[in-house]
């Protein structure tokens, strides 16, 4: 694929990501679902335009989300959902399932701490109705459900659309 085509596709992926993040910021519900959909764009771009251009999509999407004032959506995308496509790509390239699970667990725990710190620093609302320990366990379970769902989406894209997208 020629360079101009990759750049154009990267622009489309960035626009789609920003559209989803914008909807996420104004929608009263389904924020996590919309963030997960936005995060699936990075693996799609890795499959279609390569890792270098996908990193540009991630950076442009994160920067535009901040510039547009999509506060919580931007923070979640930059620190967890956007970057996870790259983490998944490199971790799963190891082809060692136990190590993959351990590294993903470390990433999810670190991202939770980082998200908490950034939310506190920026004064974004943090409403915990549960004990932080129970909340952490629920977060880890949902993180692995998210990882599995993203794997299914990636496999679907790879088998049905690769070469056509």
N, C-alpha and C positions, 0 to 999 in steps of 0.2 A: 504494500500500500504506500502511496506517495505521501510525502510529508504534509502537503497542503490538505490532503484528505483527512489525515490524522488530526491536524489542528482544527479543522472544521467539525469533525465528530467530537473532539474534545469540547469545543464551544457548545455544541448541542447537549452533551452530557452535563456540562456546567449549568446551562440554562434549565434543564430538566431538574437537576438537583436543587437549584435555587427556587424553582416553582414549588417543589414538594416541601422544602423547608419553610417557604412562605405560608403555604396552606397549613403546615404543622403549627406555625406560630399563631395563626388566627382561629384554628379549629378548637372547639371546646373539648373534644375527646379524640381518642385514637392517636395521640401524639407519638407514642412508642411505635405503633404500626407504621406511621408515616416516616419516622426516622429510620426504621428498618428498611422501608422501601427505598428511601434516599441512599441508604448505605449500600444497597444492591447495585447501584449505578457504578460504583468503583470497580467491583469485580467484572462487571460487563465491559467497562472501559479497558481493564487489564487484558481481557480476552480479545478485544477488538482492535485496540490501538497501541497496546504495550504499556509497560510499567512506567516508563519515563513520562509519557503523555498523560497517563492516569494520575501521576503525582501532580502534574500541572492542573488537572481537573479538580483534584482534592484541594490544592492551595487556592485556586481561583474561587471555588465554591465556598470555602471557609472564609476567605477575605470578603467576598461579596455579601455573605450572610452577616458578617460583622458590620460592614458598611451600611447595609440596609436596616440594621437595628433589630435583627431577629434574635435577640439576646439568648434566651434559654435554648432555642433550637440551634443557634450557632455554636454555643458552648458544647452541647451534646454531640453535635456533628463533628466538631473539630477534635474533641478529646476522646470520643468513643466510636461513634457510628461511622464516620468517614475514614478514619485511620484503620479501622478493623479489617477492611478488605485487604490492605497491604500486610497487616500482621498475619492474617489467615494465609495469604499467598506464600509468604516466606516460611512460616511455621510448617505448613503442610508440605512444603518442598523437602522437608527433612525426611519424610516418609517413615517416621517412628511414632506410632500412635500414642504410646505412653508419654513420651517427651512432648508431643503436640498438645495433649490434654494439660500437662503441667504448665507449659508455656502460655497457653491460652488462659488458664486459671490465674496465673501470675499477672497477665495483662489485665484481665477483668478486675482483679482486686486492686491493682495499681490505678486503673482508670476510675474505679469507684472512689478511691481516696482523693484522686486529683479532681474529679467532678465535685466532690464535697467541698474541697478547699477553694476551688474557683467560684462555686456558687456562694460560699460564705464571703469570699473576698469581694465579689461583685454585688452582694446584697440581694441576690436572687432568692426567691422563697424556697425554704426547705421545710416541708411539713411531714414529720414522721409520726404516724399513728401507732407504729409498732416499736418494740425494742430494737436497738441498732443491730444486735446480734442476729435476731430473727430476720430483720430486713436484709442483712448481708447474705444470709443463707438463701433467701428468696431471690436476691439479685443474682447469685451464682447459678441457681437452677435456671432462671430465665435467660441468663447469658448463654448457657449451653443449649437451651432450646432455640435461642436466636442463632447460634452457630450452626445448629443442625438445619434450621430453616434456610439459612443463607447457603449452605451446602446444596440443598435441594434446588434452590433458585439457580445457583451457578451451574449445576449439572444440567438443568433444563435449558438454560441459555446455551451452554456448550454443545448439547446434542441437537437442539432444534434450530438454533439461529446462527451458529458459528459459520462464517463464510458468507452469510446473507446479510448480516448486520454491519 
